[in-house]
Amino acid sequence: MWHNGRFTSSTALRRELAWRNEQVADDSLHETTTGSIPTTLYREDEDGRHGNFLPASYRSICANPDWLRRLGKSYSASRSIVRGWENEHCELDCSNSSDALLMNIFCYPRVLHRPAVCALLGIGAGLNPEYGFRPDLSSHNGLRDRTELDMRLGDLFIEAKLTESNSPSAPRRLLERYRDFEEVFDVSLLVSEAGRFQNYQFIRGVLAAYAYDATYLLLCDDRGSDWKARWFQVIHAVRSADLRTRLKILTWQELCVALPSILKDFLKIKYGICAS
């Protein structure tokens, strides 16, 4: 469903991506999941091309061992693929993968040398992305939590969202184990229901930004989700004004303005992401 030129639900966005990938998938090795909204899962072909990635980005990924390991992130919905046991499937093969979208953009050659991109992100030029970064968060019991963040660029932590429709929740006891939890948050302002705090992923990301004196950025689609509302619910509960200034949000559409033309064309065709 559309409203003022935008989708009104993550489900509608998934349908749009399903349609877009149906148009382009025939040129690549792929499979399709069953269900009311099919998802395309791509594979590398014999020429070393992968339908879920822009060729230049994929070549950069394959040339970097750390980035290449990220492609092995497991895919949890293989049972929805007919004869899915015949091939190995990974999350970044999926047409809806926000991680794949992130890598398509930031693994593109020299994209992080572009002044406009660096200005939008608030970083210096030439940083090397680190995917699946695991910050070390201290807890009261002395154990270390190694929650995963999608990408790190120096002292910028990035969380990427595309068609995801829900945010993990957690019981209070899990959050209270973090040493800095009540120092960082006014707990009474966090959204909770039936003893569980919503937006658990964002809360942990904010704690990581606090622990590392870093900036935490949400990259999300301007269509079809309530991620912005969830993001600001968490920011509202942060005690420190200084930390709040380091919690930022950017849409794929806003980022697209600063990207090279070949990336813009790829994002428009495959994802329907256009510069705004």
PyMOL commands that set and color helices and strands:
alter all, ss='L'
color gray80, all
select helices_A, chain A and resi 10-27+55-62+65-70+78-80+84-86+91-93+98-106+111-113+115-121+172-176+181-184+187-189+200-212+227-236+241-244+252-256+261-271
alter helices_A, ss='H'
color red, helices_A
select strands_A, chain A and resi 2-3+6-7+30-32+40-42+130-133+137-138+144-145+149-153+156-160+170-171+192-193+196-197+215-220+247-251
alter strands_A, ss='S'
color yellow, strands_A
deselect
rebuild
show_as cartoon
